[in-house]
């Protein structure tokens, strides 16, 4: 079941499936390490819901909720 990264609760692990946004933003996200096949974990969400802190490849990364909504993921424990 595919979901967006913005839908995941804190502590949830997932694998990135695809990034569906304009080329410029997609390239920037990929340069930050958000590539298809990469495992990510949602660390926490800011009190007002934006930004979202992620753990990617042993470093922390914060992304806007609007950007996270364009990243399709496969949550851990699903096929």
FENJO-V822737 format. One record per run of one state. SS is the DSSP state (hx for helix, st for strand, lp for the rest). FROM is the first residue (numbers start at 0). LEN is the number of residues. If there is no record, write none. Layout:
{{SS FROM LEN} {SS FROM LEN}}
//
This chain:
{{lp 0 1} {st 1 3} {hx 4 3} {lp 7 5} {st 12 7} {lp 19 3} {hx 22 9} {lp 31 7} {st 38 7} {lp 45 6} {st 51 5} {lp 56 2} {st 58 5} {lp 63 1} {hx 64 4} {lp 68 2} {st 70 5} {lp 75 4}}
//
